[in-house]
Amino acid sequence: MSVPGKSLAKDLFEDMGRKVQEASANMAADGEPSKLVEEIDSLCMNCHEDGTTKLLLTRIPYFREIVIMSFDCPHCGFKNSEIQPAGEIQPRGAKYTFKLETAEDLNRQVIKSDTSVFRVEDIDLEIPPGRGQLTNVEGILRMIHGDLEQKQDERRQLVPEVAAKIEAVLVLLQNMFEGQQLPFTVSVDDAAGNSWIQPSVNDTAGKLVKHDYARTPEQNEALGLTAQTEGAPTSTDAPEPVLRPEYQATQMYPQAPERPMVNNVDDDEIIENQVYSFPASCPGCTKPCTTNMKMVNIPYFKQVVLMSTVCDHCGYRSNEVKTGGEVPDKGRRITLKVSGKEDLSRDILKAESCAMRCPELNLQVEPGTLGGRFTTVEGLLTNIRDDLRSNIYGDNDTNHDSIDAATKARWDAFFAQIDSAIAGTTAFTIVLEDPLASSYVQSFAAPEPDAQMTVEDYQRTDEEEEDLGLKDIKVEGYENDADVEMQEGEKEKEESRKRKEPTQ
């Protein structure tokens, strides 16, 4: 659910949407359709004369509506184009990581909003937030190449060592957008959640990964969602955050009545199956809200914590599952053969660190997707199907006009397979691979082995250890390291004091 308040682009989208409907219903008397491109006189920031801004509302397949803006000044010839999302800031940020393996991958469309950071991971090249763009991977790489190349002649004269290093980067970028430097990885990290990289039904595991994350207070402030100053109180008694004018929409989201926050976590010991509440901050509107927590003991597994957050101000809702206990020495791989509706009713816990795949359905879910979920096999497949369908077709499931027939047919066949699996008419296999061994599938034969299910432990790879931060954890002998660091710090202070003392 989106955060309260509508951006200026959203207002424009609704206004243009009404005009499009009017134009479709009322054709001009001479039979010509009304214009769908809005033209607005605006000031040229180059020569300060009047120019023209053209606005076009369009929908990107697999994504959402956007507004394309183009400015042209007839006096000085200055031109500029950019895009803005025709919607609201999303409740969570999003990061897309895309591994390019063939020259065809360079044609993947990219939405880079004005709040996103674009990175070429292999050469540690980062493009900070700037104007929004609708292009493809090749187009962004060519743009970066052109921007870096502009001042090279001056650099060769003034700072030749810097020019030589940039020249090496330019060669790499050219090889990349010409398809000669493959594979390489790019990423788009957008705290507003409005950026995107085009998916494909043929993508293999790990090729295109989307990770949703909760924004930090600094990111909320950069987006204008809060204007808290330094030293301001952080408790629930803090004043209401100040929002930018375009994000104040009380007519759509009425203000919820104030009521005291609940905190009964510290009153008693945590008891299983009892709901506890504690104050929190809404990730959508940053206002105070309540998070409910319940500890559940899953038979033949471990204790898990179910957490649910509901915001009375903006209606934001989320739920997740946390597992406790120590980090096991090995990861765990669970393979379940689903042959009928009985297997679809099995309880399943998919932890946030767990990857999931169904070979027969050509379905792969990367770690971090959907977060932690405690549901049934049927419920998990339904969640995945609905999330994918909304990303591919949008909210209006019949609005497919901008998707070519071949691509639409492949996606329809893919969703038909999942629907058949959810209905219990197609047998398939679910493989859960969790490096933290925090995922679980209910066994109908426990404590005896289940003929439909295989559980095996495996040795984590170095990459998994690094991603989980386990290589940096030291659980033995850290007290001695702390003592050594303290002694070295005291020694350094003593030497510094002696250097500052005046000589006799």
C-alpha atoms as one frame of an Amber mdcrd trajectory, in Angstrom:
protein
   0.000   0.000   0.000   1.336   3.436  -0.871   2.200   6.118   1.596  -0.328
   8.873   2.329  -0.379  11.883   0.085  -0.058  12.180  -3.666   2.893  13.577
  -5.571   2.508  16.276  -8.196   2.945  13.600 -10.843  -0.011  11.695  -9.394
  -2.202  14.814  -9.593  -1.110  15.291 -13.177  -1.813  11.630 -13.950  -5.383
  11.864 -12.672  -6.012  15.120 -14.528  -4.620  13.728 -17.787  -6.529  10.491
 -17.251  -9.798  12.424 -17.099  -8.865  14.259 -20.287  -8.059  10.999 -22.057
 -11.473   9.604 -21.116 -13.189  12.777 -22.301 -11.240  12.670 -25.560 -12.257
   9.063 -26.145 -15.932   9.761 -25.438 -16.214  13.063 -27.302 -14.482  13.164
 -30.674 -14.053  16.483 -32.417 -16.731  17.567 -34.887 -14.385  17.077 -37.839
 -13.618  13.503 -36.820 -10.096  14.189 -35.496  -9.289  12.939 -31.981  -8.277
  15.367 -29.267  -4.616  15.733 -28.355  -3.289  13.400 -25.644  -0.071  15.429
 -25.221  -0.331  18.381 -22.874   1.667  21.510 -23.768   2.587  24.046 -21.079
   4.474  27.319 -21.441   7.412  27.283 -19.036  10.579  29.232 -18.326  13.822
  28.164 -19.998  16.520  27.898 -17.341  19.212  28.466 -19.974  18.173  31.813
 -21.528  15.233  32.712 -19.223  12.857  33.073 -22.158   9.554  31.228 -22.571
   9.749  27.652 -23.831   7.312  24.760 -24.163   7.030  21.659 -22.002   5.177
  18.661 -23.432   3.703  16.061 -21.095   2.612  12.569 -22.118   1.061   9.961
 -19.854   1.975   6.390 -20.802   2.196   2.978 -19.199   5.345   0.854 -19.136
   4.703  -2.888 -19.528   5.541  -4.895 -16.386   5.758  -1.635 -14.391   3.307
   1.230 -13.915   2.193   4.584 -15.330   4.762   7.322 -15.915   4.746  10.890
 -17.239   7.231  11.681 -20.021   8.257  15.350 -20.057  10.047  17.093 -22.907
  11.159  20.753 -22.907  12.115  22.778 -25.984  13.195  26.429 -26.128  12.846
  28.088 -29.579  15.069  31.010 -28.518  18.324  29.268 -27.519  17.624  25.749
 -28.772  17.943  24.167 -25.317  16.222  20.772 -25.042  15.677  18.431 -22.156
  13.631  15.314 -21.452  12.933  13.291 -18.323  10.304  11.111 -16.689   8.453
  11.035 -13.395   6.414   8.207 -11.902   2.698   8.928 -12.110   2.113   7.590
  -8.644   3.204   7.785  -5.054   6.340   7.007  -3.125   6.227   3.314  -2.305
   6.228   2.150   1.335   9.574   0.356   0.827  12.646   1.039  -1.222  13.650
  -1.306  -4.046  16.973  -2.439  -5.459  17.248  -4.265  -8.787  20.421  -6.194
  -9.626  20.766  -7.360 -13.229  23.524  -9.581 -14.646  24.034  -9.038 -18.380
  25.198 -12.213 -20.124  24.353 -11.642 -23.794  24.261  -8.668 -26.147  20.459
  -8.927 -26.173  20.406  -8.032 -22.463  21.626  -4.533 -23.359  18.145  -3.854
 -24.791  16.388  -4.337 -21.428  14.364  -1.249 -20.571  15.332   0.696 -17.453
  13.327   3.214 -15.438  15.771   5.393 -13.510  13.811   7.798 -11.326  15.248
  11.050 -10.026  15.796   9.458  -6.590  17.678   6.339  -7.716  21.360   5.408
  -7.772  22.643   3.500 -10.825  25.794   1.405 -10.441  28.037  -0.619 -12.732
  29.174  -3.088 -10.103  32.165  -4.588 -11.938  34.025  -1.268 -12.182  32.554
   0.302  -9.023  31.037   3.167 -11.045  28.091   4.978  -9.439  25.678   7.519
 -10.901  24.063   9.564  -8.089  20.389  10.591  -8.091  19.507  12.975 -10.901
  16.902  13.479 -13.577  14.562  10.598 -14.323  15.117   8.572 -17.483  13.342
   5.951 -19.573  15.953   4.115 -21.624  17.723   0.755 -21.812  20.974  -0.512
 -20.315  22.922   0.356 -23.449  21.490   3.885 -23.419  22.554   4.527 -19.823
  26.068   3.204 -20.483  26.383   5.396 -23.599  25.166   8.416 -21.605  27.772
   7.780 -18.877  30.450   7.348 -21.552  29.473  10.620 -23.217  29.435  12.584
 -19.947  32.876  11.329 -18.928  34.332  12.005 -22.377  33.283  15.664 -22.522
  36.169  17.167 -20.514  38.893  14.685 -21.438  40.901  17.176 -23.551  41.116
  19.592 -20.619  42.038  16.800 -18.209  44.877  15.617 -20.465  46.435  19.088
 -20.209  45.751  19.847 -16.535  45.669  16.443 -14.772  47.038  13.823 -17.161
  47.141  11.097 -14.484  43.383  11.496 -13.868  42.708  11.580 -17.609  44.576
   8.291 -18.045  42.443   6.566 -15.386  39.218   7.922 -16.894  40.359   6.795
 -20.331  40.625   3.234 -19.022  37.061   3.494 -17.680  35.869   4.845 -21.042
  37.359   1.855 -22.847  35.621  -0.534 -20.458  32.277   1.265 -20.843  32.540
   1.180 -24.641  33.295  -2.524 -24.602  30.290  -3.028 -22.327  27.680  -1.207
 -24.420  29.089  -2.797 -27.603  28.633  -6.260 -26.083  32.350  -7.115 -25.999
  32.771  -7.040 -22.194  30.337  -9.697 -20.962  29.183 -10.674 -18.428  28.857
  -7.690 -16.092  26.359  -6.532 -13.467  24.398  -3.312 -13.041  22.051  -2.260
 -10.253  19.395   0.403  -9.628  18.791   1.320  -5.983  15.772   3.564  -5.406
  14.671   4.520  -1.897  11.318   5.693  -3.348  10.698   2.293  -4.962   9.811
   3.822  -8.350  12.701   2.515 -10.469  12.654  -0.704 -12.472  14.515  -3.062
 -14.829  12.487  -5.021 -17.385  12.093  -8.727 -16.536  11.838 -11.606 -18.983
  10.040 -14.926 -18.726  13.284 -16.620 -19.794  15.422 -15.200 -16.963  17.413
 -17.817 -15.055  17.991 -17.840 -11.291  20.009 -14.872 -10.078  19.923 -13.002
 -13.408  17.467 -10.312 -12.287  16.981  -9.912  -8.538  14.660  -7.436  -6.822
  15.175  -6.691  -3.137  12.688  -4.596  -1.144  13.989  -2.907   1.998  12.849
  -0.563   4.731  14.068   3.003   4.298  16.395   4.586   6.838  15.419   7.870
   8.559  18.001   9.654   6.393  16.386   8.316   3.206  12.922   9.361   4.430
  14.252  12.853   5.062  15.882  12.995   1.612  12.530  12.062   0.046  10.770
  14.835   1.979   8.768  12.432   4.110  10.102  13.897   7.343  11.799  17.098
   8.358  13.084  16.100  11.766  15.973  18.261  12.878  19.069  17.251  14.791
  18.527  16.706  18.463  14.797  16.191  18.022  13.251  13.598  20.344  12.876
  10.117  18.913  10.316   8.777  21.367   6.628   8.406  20.719   6.128  11.853
  22.296   7.970  13.499  19.407   6.022  16.056  17.346   4.301  14.992  14.158
   6.688  14.907  11.168   6.355  17.785   8.731   5.543  16.685   5.193   6.006
  18.571   1.966   2.800  20.251   0.742   2.277  17.810  -2.123   2.318  14.875
   0.298  -0.434  16.222   2.522  -3.680  14.635   1.329  -5.971  14.404   4.326
  -8.973  14.212   2.023  -7.819  10.738   0.931  -6.349   9.581   4.220  -8.338
  10.998   7.174  -6.320  11.606  10.293  -6.666   8.724  12.739  -7.675   9.557
  16.319  -4.770   9.850  18.719  -4.489   7.160  21.352  -1.762   6.079  23.753
   0.803   3.659  22.402   0.872   0.126  23.791   3.964  -1.479  25.244   3.454
  -4.710  27.157   6.591  -6.508  25.957   8.624  -5.611  29.044   5.862  -6.365
  31.551   6.250 -10.154  31.682   8.274 -12.930  30.170   7.443 -13.744  26.570
   4.882 -16.566  26.560   4.069 -18.680  23.520   0.848 -17.935  21.611   0.295
 -14.631  23.451   0.155 -11.391  21.452   2.473  -8.580  22.574   2.510  -5.008
  21.279   5.154  -2.318  21.244   5.419   1.152  19.678   7.067   1.555  16.285
   7.395   4.037  13.439   5.433   3.469  10.226   7.801   2.928   7.261   5.192
   4.537   4.993   4.292   7.832   6.697   6.859   7.794   9.574   4.096   8.396
  12.146   3.806   6.348  15.357   2.094   2.988  14.973   1.881  -0.353  16.768
   3.675  -3.609  15.980   2.148  -6.836  17.252   4.332  -9.815  18.043   3.528
 -13.441  18.810   5.869 -16.328  19.575   4.842 -19.677  18.045   6.450 -23.080
  18.540   6.461 -25.055  15.271   6.547 -28.805  16.022   9.774 -30.558  15.002
  11.318 -27.218  14.040  11.937 -24.299  16.404  10.346 -21.214  17.921   9.526
 -18.394  15.517   8.222 -14.870  16.037   5.305 -13.597  13.944   5.278  -9.803
  13.597   2.517  -7.609  12.171   2.482  -3.824  11.746  -0.670  -1.795  11.091
  -0.690   1.997  10.739  -3.967   3.746  11.601  -2.830   6.937   9.854  -2.111
   5.732   6.312  -3.371   2.139   6.374   0.063   0.581   5.832   0.136  -3.143
   6.680   2.964  -5.641   6.762   3.713  -9.010   8.291   6.876 -11.041   8.566
   8.363 -14.035  10.323  11.583 -14.053  12.332  13.413 -17.170  13.442  15.654
 -17.254  16.471  18.482 -19.361  17.790  22.125 -19.668  16.845  23.440 -19.698
  13.299  23.811 -23.357  12.260  27.048 -24.722  10.837  25.376 -25.722   7.575
  22.550 -24.609   5.342  19.474 -26.703   4.651  17.794 -27.780   1.427  14.180
 -29.028   1.573  12.631 -30.749  -1.445   8.865 -31.371  -1.432   6.984 -33.285
  -4.129   3.473 -31.832  -4.404   1.125 -34.389  -5.940  -2.314 -33.202  -4.829
  -4.436 -30.872  -2.740  -3.335 -32.551   0.482   0.247 -31.434  -0.098  -0.955
 -27.910  -0.914  -2.310 -27.645   2.643   1.091 -28.229   4.272   2.366 -25.433
   6.482   5.458 -23.774   5.058   7.845 -21.219   6.508   9.911 -19.379   3.915
  12.528 -17.300   5.700  13.851 -14.074   4.192  17.209 -15.750   3.535  15.611
 -18.632   1.621  15.636 -19.157  -2.157  12.801 -21.136  -3.719  12.410 -22.833
  -7.084   9.841 -25.040  -8.846  11.525 -26.603 -11.933   8.276 -27.890 -13.485
   6.675 -24.427 -13.249   9.796 -22.563 -14.399   9.475 -20.538 -11.175  12.409
 -19.170  -9.184  12.233 -16.853  -6.173  15.418 -15.218  -4.934  16.286 -14.613
  -1.237  14.680 -11.441   0.114  11.659 -11.645  -2.181   8.339 -11.549  -0.278
  10.254 -11.421   3.020   9.565 -14.055   5.655   6.230 -15.857   5.181   4.470
 -18.477   7.337   1.574 -19.866   5.314   0.627 -22.978   3.328   2.088 -24.208
   0.058  -1.063 -23.013  -1.703  -0.906 -19.634   0.038   2.755 -19.125  -0.881
   2.135 -19.910  -4.557  -0.877 -17.579  -4.548   1.202 -14.743  -3.066   3.935
 -15.253  -5.664   1.411 -15.402  -8.524  -0.421 -12.248  -7.428   2.818 -10.322
  -6.900   4.163 -11.313 -10.317   0.865 -10.619 -12.075   0.658  -7.112 -10.601
   4.228  -6.426 -11.759   3.617  -7.736 -15.263   0.073  -6.565 -16.022  -0.419
  -3.846 -13.421  -3.549  -3.293 -11.375  -5.793  -3.576 -14.438  -5.377  -7.173
 -15.554  -6.881  -6.497 -19.001  -4.581  -3.629 -19.983  -2.122  -5.560 -22.162
  -2.098  -3.386 -25.283   1.538  -2.318 -24.887   2.844  -5.922 -24.568   3.647
  -7.704 -27.821   1.641 -10.823 -28.613   4.519 -13.296 -28.289   5.587 -12.007
 -24.871   1.996 -11.903 -23.645   1.458 -15.505 -24.774   4.538 -16.674 -22.838
   3.418 -14.884 -19.676  -0.142 -16.209 -20.017   1.192 -19.775 -20.358   3.414
 -19.215 -17.305   0.507 -17.995 -15.158  -1.725 -20.809 -16.439   0.847 -23.324
 -15.143   0.855 -21.694 -11.702  -2.965 -21.575 -11.628  -3.060 -25.274 -12.456
  -0.582 -26.008  -9.658  -2.629 -23.976  -7.155  -5.766 -25.892  -8.190  -3.974
 -29.186  -7.479  -4.228 -30.530 -11.032  -0.494 -30.309 -11.824   2.209 -32.145
  -9.882   5.354 -30.152  -9.181   8.350 -29.934  -6.884   9.267 -27.181  -4.421
  12.924 -26.756  -3.475  13.730 -24.461  -0.530  17.424 -23.637  -0.130  18.208
 -21.674   3.018  21.839 -21.010   4.047  20.638 -20.225   7.593  18.460 -23.373
   7.848  15.564 -21.180   9.020  12.913 -22.488   6.623  10.467 -25.314   7.237
   7.858 -27.508   5.531   5.326 -29.488   7.546   5.832 -33.237   7.542   2.745
 -35.472   7.612   4.806 -38.408   8.922   6.837 -36.690  11.671   8.832 -37.791
  13.516   9.262 -40.519  10.875  10.663 -39.616   7.424   8.113 -38.279   4.952
   8.107 -40.051   1.584   7.117 -36.817  -0.190   9.859 -34.717   1.363  13.667
 -34.775   1.465  15.707 -32.714   3.938  19.467 -32.403   3.536  22.130 -30.188
   5.074  24.790 -28.673   2.829  27.994 -26.714   3.281  27.554 -23.003   2.658
  29.619 -21.431  -0.119  32.103 -18.637   0.539  29.787 -16.241  -1.287  26.876
 -17.127   1.002  29.087 -16.728   4.075  30.152 -13.290   2.840  26.603 -12.165
   2.003  25.359 -13.204   5.451  28.250 -11.434   7.180  29.372 -14.645   8.878
  33.010 -14.187   7.871  33.182 -11.025   9.996  31.733 -12.650  13.126  34.126
 -13.706  15.858  32.529 -15.518  18.782  35.676 -16.740  20.540  38.605 -14.744
  21.892  37.027 -11.364  21.156  37.572 -10.301  24.797  41.354 -10.502  24.312
  41.100  -8.457  21.122  39.152  -5.783  23.005  41.819  -5.642  25.732  44.586
  -5.304  23.147  42.723  -2.500  21.367  42.188  -0.704  24.676  45.877  -0.965
  25.578  46.924   0.292  22.153  44.500   3.204  22.488  45.873   4.161  25.911
  49.434   3.918  24.599  48.607   6.156  21.643  47.022   8.749  23.944  50.111
   8.730  26.185  52.431   9.251  23.227  50.241  12.062  21.941  50.305  13.744
  25.367  54.100  13.537  25.530  54.464  15.108  22.077  52.306  18.048  23.147
  54.272  18.693  26.394  56.757  21.621  26.070  60.407  20.605  26.120  62.508
  21.780  29.078
